[in-house]
Amino acid sequence: MPQISAQSSHQTVLTTFETSPGNCQDLLEALQEAYSGFISQQPGFIAAGLHVNDAQTRIANYSQWERREDFLAMLRSDRMRETNRRLNTLCRSFEPVLYDVAATF
């Protein structure tokens, strides 16, 4: 489960996928497969969540990692590079962005 705290040293990654209603479920399933079969087993992985908007045109992904380097190592792996090529066929665009938690309420 994500631990959202400004005092945490964890790395937060937010990724938004732009897709279409016709591809949304396929993209969601591909992301679930990636998390259950590979990403969640990588060193430093803490937790993740997938969110779908009502129109099924966007999927937002929140993930948390022990360290920035853990996320980057996973992202640069051959398996994740292959996975990202597959995800790219199911959406118009996606971009992981690394954040630090500034405040919580």
N, C-alpha and C positions, 0 to 999 in steps of 0.2 A: 504494500500500500504506500502511495506517495506520502512523504513527510514534507509539507510545505512550511518552511520557516526561514526568515531572513538570517537567522544565526547559523544555519546549516552551511556546510562547505560543499554540499552536493551540487552536481551540475544538472540543470534543468534544460530539456530540449523540447521545443514546441515546433511541430511540423503541421502545415496545412496543405491538404491535397485538394486540388480543384478537379472535380470529376463531373459526370453527368448522371442523371437518375438511372439510366440504363446500365451504367458501369459501377454504380455505387456499391451494390451488394458484392460484386466480384472483387472490387478493390478492398472492401472491408474483410472479406474472407481471406484474401491474399495477405493482408496485414496481420490478421489473426494467426495464420499459418506461420508467418515470419517470426512473430513474437513467441508462439508456443514451441516452434521447432528449432529456433536458433537464437534470436536476440535475447530472450529472457535467460538463456543459459550462459551468456557471455560474462566475463569478469567485470565486476563493478556495476552490473545492472541491479537496480533497486525495484522499480515498478514502472508501469505505463498504463495509460487509459486511452481508449479510442472513442471519439464523439462524432456523431453524424447530425448534420443540420436537417431541419424539417423538409427542405426541398430536395434533399439527397444530392446536393451539388458540391458539398464540402465535407471532408473528414478532417477533424483536428486530432492530433496525436500529442499527448503529453507524456514525456518519459523522464525518468530521473536516474542518474548515474552517480556512483561514488566520486568519480573524478572525470574531468574533461577528457583526459587521455584514454580512459576506458571507452567512452563513447566513440572517440575518433578511431581507435583501434578496431572496434566493431565495424564502423562505417567503411573503413578501408579494406576490410577482409574480402577475399575473393567471393565468398558466399554472399555477403551483403551487396557487393557490386552487382552480382548476377540477379539478386532479388530486386534491387533498385531498377534494373533494366526492365524486369517484368512489371513492376509497379508503374513505371513510366508509360507502359502501353495502355494502362487502365485509367489514366488521368491526363489532364492538360498540363498540369505542373505540380511540383511539390518542392519544398525547400525546408530542410531542418535548420532551425536557428537556436543557438545556444544562449541561455539567459541565466542571470543570477537573480535570486529572489530579493527584491528591494524592500518589500513590506508585506505583512499579512494582517488581515482584520477579521 
